[in-house]
Amino acid sequence: MYAHYLAAAVFLLPESQWLVAGQEPQQAQVKIDSCSSFACASSAANSVCSSSNQPDDITQTTLVSIASNVVNLTSDSQLSLTLIEAGRTQFGNAPGLEAYERTLYAGAPSSLLQGDVPASCALILQYQSQTFPIPNESDRDGNMNGTTSCAGILDQDCLERFTSFITSFDSSSGNDSATDCATLASHVNTQIHSGDIHLCNFYSNLIEVTGAPLLNTSTGSSNEESLTQDACRPTLPQSNSLYRVGSVQTVVQTDSDERIGGDVFGGRQGYTPVITAVYDGGNVSSVQFACMQALRKSGEVLEDTSGGNSRGRARLALLILTAVATAAALM
């Protein structure tokens, strides 16, 4: 089944080119909060964090995760990240599949916006069009649970490989495209998919990267009503302004009886790695990693009320992805 899908020409950067001299990946370990971390009036019905806006149906549950001051934009300024998943839809014409839109926002203090804001990109990682699976307890210290640490999800070698992909694009572009985040994402995807079959203990061709500017101040802060009500604004500190970064679709199977055990699928429950690249004069000044787990607004991990967990509902999704990739490889 996987033979055609995972076939790839082996092309790896020489080990000496994995990292630019002095460029080391930075990994944040910040507590992941949700709406329960601040007072939010139940009467604010239009807010994404309103306590009255939480249906019992798991398929309609809005997931929110907030990491305060998790990205170092400059030596004395930080950005917060907010990840919101909502909006269930059918996935195209495929029977038995549903998609959830997962949107990343950056929270910025007003003081930061008064000066020169460095160019920066955010890369959102997915595995099999879902989150990355929750690691085994043996691969991750208990004190890292509930934080943005990528330990057990992306190991140190993996962080260095992704850093090398980003810095190699910067050093080879020779023009201003280093800050073109979509082009950067395309470059990273090419590096991933043209390399070894495995990357970071995962199948390379099942890893997908989406890129967007981390803080695009030219478009203005988000004016969505569900995000701007002060008492329920989903960012910490709540004085931050929220800027939309970009969205990805999480695709899962609707049939709760179709499950695969173990830690193969992330579903909606696992981790979404976010890589941020900050630039200084067109060169990468830092590459930072934060693994976000979308939580219920109560702060709890999403559990499948029908008897399993939501990360296992994806066999048909994998078959479709495999079929599409196989057809493309044979063309």
N, C-alpha and C positions, 0 to 999 in steps of 0.2 A: 504493500500500500504506500509506503513512504519512499520507495526507491526513486521514482521520478521526481517527487516533490523535494527531496532533500539533496538531489544530485546537484553539485556545483563545482565549478573549476576552483582548484585550491590556489588562493592568492592571499598571502599574508604579508603585512608589513614586516621588514626585518626587525628583530628584537631591539636593535640599537635605535630604531626609529619609533618605538612605542611611545616614548615620552620626550617632549622637548625638555632640554636641560632646565632644571629647577621647577618644572611644571608637574605638580603632584595633584591627584584628585583629592578634593575635600568632601568629606562625608558628614552631614549634619545629623545630630541626634537630639531632636527637639520633640517634646511631647505633642501628640496629636490630640487636638480638642475637637469638640463639636458644639452644637447649639446649646447644650446643657451647661456650658461653661460661663454663660452670662444670662442675666435676666431678660426674658423676652415675653412681652405681653401677649396673652392668648387672643386678645382682641385684634391684634395685627394680622388679620387673616391673609393678607396678600404677601406676607413675608415668607421667604423660604424657610426661616427658622421658627415661625410661629408654632407654638405648642398645639394649636387647634388645627394645624395643617399637616396632620400625620395619620394617614389612613392605616387601618389594620392589615389590609391586603399587602403582602410582601412585594408583589409585582408593582405596586403603586408607591412604595416607600421611597422617599427622597433621602439620599445619603449625602452627608456633609462632613468634610474633614478640614481642619484649620491648623496650620503650623505657624506659630508666631515668630517673626524675625528669623526665618530659616535660611534666607539667602543673603550673603554679604555682597552688596552692590558696590560699596566703596569701603574704605577702612573705618568709616564712622557712620555708615547708614546700612540698614537692612530692609529687606522686603519680606512680607508674609505671603504664604500660599494658601489658597482655599480651593478645594476640589469638591464640586457638586455634581451629583448624578441624579437625573430625573428624566422624565419624558419618554416613557416606554412606547415603542412603536413596533409594528411587524417589520421584520428584516426582509425588504424587497418582496418577492413573490415566493420565497422559500417557506414551505409549510413547517410549522413547529419551531420557528426561530423568532426571537424577539430582540430588539436592540434598545439600549439605554444610552442616552447622551451624557457623557461625562465631560464637564467643562472646568478648566483651570483658570483661576483668577489670581492676580498679584495684588497684594495690599501694600500701599505706599503712603508714608506720612507726608503731610503737606510741606514740611520743611525740606524734604528731599527734592521736591519738584520746583523749588525756587532757584536751584542751581543747575549746573550742567549734569545731565543724567547720562551715564555711560551707556553705550550700545550693549544690548544683551539679548540672548536667545534662550528659549526654553524648548527642550526636546522631551516629548511625552512618549514613554515606551509602553508597548503592549505585547502580550504573548498570546498568539492564536486569537487575535481580536478581543482579548479579555485582559484581565489583570494577571500579574505574575503570581504563581501559586504561593500559598502560605508555607513557609519553610518548616521542616521538622524541628521539634523542640531541641534536638541534639545539635542543630546547626545554628541556633540563635539563643543567646543568653536571655533569661527571663526579664532582666531589667531593660532590655531593648524593645520588648513588646509595648505597643502603644506609642512608639516613637517613630521618627522619620529615618531611623537607621536602616541601611540596606543590608546589614549583616545577615547572612543566611539566604539572601535573595540574590544579590550581586556580590561576588567575592572580590578581594583586593585586585587580583589579576584582571577581573572583568572591568573594574573601575578604571584601571590603567589602560585597558584596551580601548574603552570608549573615549577616554581622554586623548589617546593617540589619534583616534579617528577624527576628533574635533580639531586638534592642533595641526594635523596633517593637512586638513582643508585650509586652514588659515595660512600655513606656510607655503602652500602651492598655488593659491588663488592669484596672488600678484595684483589684485585690484580690490575694489571696495566691496566685493561680493561676500567677504568674510562675515559681514553683518546681515547678509540675506539669509534669514533663518530657514526659509523653505528650501533654499539651495543647500544649506548646511545639512538639513535633515536628509535630503536626497543623497548627499555625499556619504553620510553615515550609513544609510540603508545600503548603498552600493558596497561599502566596506564590509558590512555584516554579511550580505548575501553572496558576495564573491569570494568569501574566505572559506574557512573550514566548515564542516558539517555542523560542528558544535561550537557554541560560544556561551560562556558563563554557565556551563552545564545544561544548556537548552539547545534545541534545534535552531540553527541560525535562521533558516528560512521562515520560521514561525515568529520571529521577532520583528516588530514594526515600529518605526519611529516617525512621529509627526512633529514638525517644528513651527514655531511662531515667535514673534518678538515678545520678550518677557515683560517689558514695560513700554507700551506704545502710547506715550503721552499725547501724541498728535491727534489721536482719536477721542481723547477725553475719557474721563472715568465712566464706569457703567451707570446708565440711568434707568436700569431695570428696577421697577418698583419693589420687587421681591428682595432686592439687595441693598436698597438705600435707606430703609427705615432705621433710624439711629439705634433704637433699643434692640433691634433684631439683625443688625448688620453683621453678616457672617465673616468677620475678620477680627484678628486680635493684633494690636489693640484696636478697639472699635472706632477710634478716631481716624484710622486709615481710610483712604479712598481706594475703591476696588477697580481694577482694570482687567478686562477680559483678555486672556492670553490665547486660548484656542480650545477646541473640542475634539473628542474622539468618540467612536461608538463602541460600546461593549455589547457583544453578540452572545447570547446564551440560548439554550434549548428550553422550550416551554414545557416539555413532557417531563414531569418530575420523576417518572419511573425509569427514565433513561439516564442512568448515572454511571460514572466510572469512579471507582474508589481510589484512594491514595491521594498523592499531591500532584496530580498531572495537570489539572485545570484550575485556573484562578477564579473563573466566573466573575461575579460582581464583588466577591468577598476578599480577594487577595490584595496585592500591592500594586500601585501605579508608580513606577520610578520616574522621577522628573530630574533631568539634567539641565543645569543652567550654565551657560557660557557667557562670561562678562568680558568685554573688549576694552582695550586701551590703545587708542591710536591705530585701530585695525588689527592689533594682535591680541590673542587670548591672554587675559591677565589671570583668570581663574576658571576652573571647571568644578562645579559643585553638584552633589548628588543628594536627593531626598526621596525616600520611598513613602508615598502617601497611601494610607488605607482609608477608604471611604467608610464612614461610620453612620449608624442611625443618629438621628438628632439627639437622642438620649445619651449618646456617647458609646453605645454598645456595638460590637461587631455584628454584621448582618448574619442572621441564621435563617435557614430555610425551615419554615414552620411545618412543612409536610414530611419532615423526618430526616432530612439530610442537610448538607450545606450547599450553598448556591454555587460553589466553585466547580461542581461536578457535572453541570448540566450543559455539556457541549459536544457530545459525540458527533451529532449531525453537522454542527458548525465546522468541526475539523474535517469531516468528509468533504464538505463543500469547498473549503479552502484548498484541500489537497487536490480535488478534481480540477479546480480552476488553475492552480499552479502547474499541474501535470499537463493540461491542455496547452498552456502557454509554452512550456518547455519543449513540446513536440512540434510546435509551429515552425 
